[in-house]
Amino acid sequence: MQQFKAQSKKLLDLVVNSIYVNREIFLRELISNASDALDKRRFMSLTDSSLSADFCIEIKLDKDNRSITISDNGVGMSEKELEENLGVIAASGTEAFKKSRDAKEGEELIGQFGVGFYSAFMVADRVTVISRKAGENEAHAWISDGVEGFDIMPAVRADCGTDIILTLKADDGEDKYSDFLESYGIRGLVKKYSDYIRYPIKLELPPENDSDTEKKFDVINSMTPVWKKQKSELGENELDEFYKHAYRDYRAPLFSITSRVEGSVNYTALLFVPSEPSYDYYTKEYKRGLSLYCNGVMIMECCEALVPEYLGFVRGVVDTSDLALNISRETLQHDRRLKAISQGIEKKILSEFAKLLKNDREKYEKMFGQFGKALKFGAYADFGVNKDKLKDLLLFYSDSHGKLVTLRECVDGLKNIVPIDDAERKTKAPILYACGETTEKISMLPQLELAHERGDDVLYFTEPVDEFIARMLVSYDGHKFENVASGDVKDDDRPRGSEGLLRRIEAKLKGKASVAATSRLKSYPVCLAAKGDVSLEMERVMSAMGNSVKAERVLQVNVDHPAVKNLKKLEGNMFDDAVTVLYNEALLAEGYHTEPEFLPAVNRLLGLLTPEAEDAAANKRKRKPRTVSKTDAIEVKAEVVDGEGGDAE
């Protein structure tokens, strides 16, 4: 018995137990080796017609002997090559062949590490290789248990090619090696990993009866990938059927994207945008990424590196021969070629989205309705690194248009009439926006009254990420984003002479909010705003995330409203209750919960509005003059100075 060379025993143990994750990979590796052998013979037949043949790979199952045989009629190996290729682990015959031939001629051969064959020992305790080299008359057998070494001896084979016979290990606990002897299991593995090998993979069928001696085979692979077919070869629904089968979706995709790139990196991509998110799309169990193939052999089922996270809803395949594969082929070396493919795919997808937005608005809006949230997060994530790529693809509901619009469409419709101190905003109107849970709730916000009166457009931000995008973008085409609920905006036409009342209201609120007069409001007495970097919507989003960041609240008061005018006449508990009701009205309008004291205050005020209560209050005023405390006197004096006498007499 010959020994494996150069610490090969330790290396073989590493290959079998460490490099590969899934045992089922063995079939992919052996079929890939067989495919490479067929490619070599096909290349040689171009100059030697005697080597032409009907190339194929055959798989035979023998349950009685617990064996699987993978046969090919490829180039085969001589006795010396069996020793060199199989006796020296990590010696690649394919790699040597590629170096000996023209580089372009061998570019579709994927074997290069020389370790794929040894994955057979993950499932077999004995491997026999019978091979006859093309152009030679003798065959030889290589036999090993993968432990001590190997034997090479003369054998018989009618034609050139190779038979690999695996004697499976006995079942052990959870390791059911017998499953690999079932035809449905083999069909499934071929369909999963080797469906697009260019040569037919034939599975031997069991005899129909004892007298049936004729061997029958069934081709179990598709051979030609749908993404490599010309458009003229594709049936009307072939892409849809491929998508449904590959991704187990009973619905046809919304649309597909094809891309063939030749240059520094060559690849073919077939991508799909689903009509709806998969059931697990918003869970951590969802696996994003594209299926990666190398010349028809699946390398990774979900390669995350091929598509950015914000495009994780896109499904599809990428086929290339230019990647630097990892030894196990189950992971990739992250080199510039992988990055170039990823960048090319991202650019292609965004380009197709832009075309769809321009040429088929209805379909784009349908897609955006399902996956727009992902695009929005893409614009905001990583400190806005992708914001410029995505800003023209985002849609927001427009108040004046009554439908979804792009930022470009919003800006094109703006009126340059905003008479505010800021000189830049006089020439370029701001992009106004309002935040809320739904468009219906936003439309009822008190802060929109002035915008409606002026005819200004307002974008409705219904997603938590929307305002963060506006803050990230800062402006679009020179038009700054401005929240209608911002307390930082100055009103030049804000009413004057109400400072005393505003101070009384602010004193009652006891730090809950500052108070300012505003001209924004028409039919509402008050509204809630925020000044500083944290808006009311941001406060809600942060709170939902467990963050205690608070907005600096401002209660904006319409001093011309009858309710506010009447407020000037109230004193004591009635004034406090009225302020409580108005403040909680502002909270309700913004979608906040009311305070516990709100309902008691309402009930007390309602009680005072009854005729009996009015009569009692009037009699009380006649019987007992109101005493004025020192504090009240100061407030009354302030109101008189401000021109708001009220009940000062």
Number of C-alpha atoms within 10 A of each C-alpha: 10 12 15 21 13 10 11 18 17 11 17 21 16 12 22 20 14 11 17 20 11 10 16 19 19 21 23 22 23 19 25 23 22 27 26 21 24 25 22 20 24 20 17 16 14 11 10 11 10 11 17 14 13 9 17 18 22 20 22 19 22 13 13 7 9 17 20 21 17 22 24 25 25 29 25 26 25 20 18 12 14 21 17 17 18 23 22 19 23 21 16 20 22 22 16 11 15 21 11 10 12 10 11 8 12 19 13 17 21 23 23 18 19 19 24 28 24 21 25 26 25 21 24 22 16 18 23 19 22 24 32 28 22 20 13 12 13 18 23 22 22 21 20 20 15 20 16 12 16 19 15 20 11 12 14 13 16 9 19 22 23 26 22 23 22 21 21 23 18 14 12 8 6 6 12 12 18 16 12 21 18 12 17 11 14 19 19 13 18 21 15 16 24 27 24 23 23 20 20 21 29 20 21 16 14 14 12 10 7 6 7 10 9 8 9 13 15 13 16 17 21 17 16 15 15 16 21 15 10 8 11 7 10 12 10 10 9 12 19 20 17 15 23 16 11 13 13 10 16 11 13 18 19 15 16 18 16 18 15 13 14 8 6 8 16 16 21 20 23 22 23 21 21 23 17 18 13 13 8 10 14 9 8 7 8 13 15 22 23 24 21 22 23 22 23 23 23 23 23 19 18 16 19 17 17 24 23 17 17 19 18 19 24 21 22 23 23 25 24 19 18 18 21 15 20 14 19 19 21 17 13 17 13 13 11 12 16 18 14 15 24 18 15 17 25 15 13 16 21 15 13 14 18 16 13 17 19 11 11 12 12 12 15 21 17 14 20 19 12 15 21 19 17 15 22 23 20 23 27 23 18 10 11 17 13 16 20 11 14 17 21 15 21 18 22 20 19 22 23 14 14 10 11 17 19 17 20 15 14 22 19 10 13 18 15 13 14 15 14 15 12 10 9 13 17 14 15 18 22 26 23 22 24 24 26 19 15 12 17 10 15 23 17 12 22 22 27 23 18 15 16 13 10 11 13 21 23 26 28 25 22 19 17 18 18 23 23 19 20 20 14 16 17 13 14 17 10 15 18 19 19 21 23 24 26 21 22 15 15 13 14 11 11 14 15 10 15 18 18 20 23 20 16 17 24 19 15 16 17 9 10 14 21 22 25 20 23 25 19 23 22 17 12 21 22 30 26 27 26 26 17 11 11 16 22 23 26 19 18 19 16 16 13 10 9 9 11 11 13 15 19 18 21 22 26 27 27 24 26 18 16 12 15 19 16 13 19 20 14 15 13 8 12 16 19 18 23 23 21 23 21 20 25 23 20 24 19 15 18 24 17 13 10 16 12 9 12 18 15 13 19 14 11 14 17 11 13 15 10 10 10 11 13 13 12 11 12 11 11 12 11 9 8 8 8 9 8 11 9 9 9 14 13 12 17 21 16 17 22 16 12 15 13 20 15 15 12 14 6
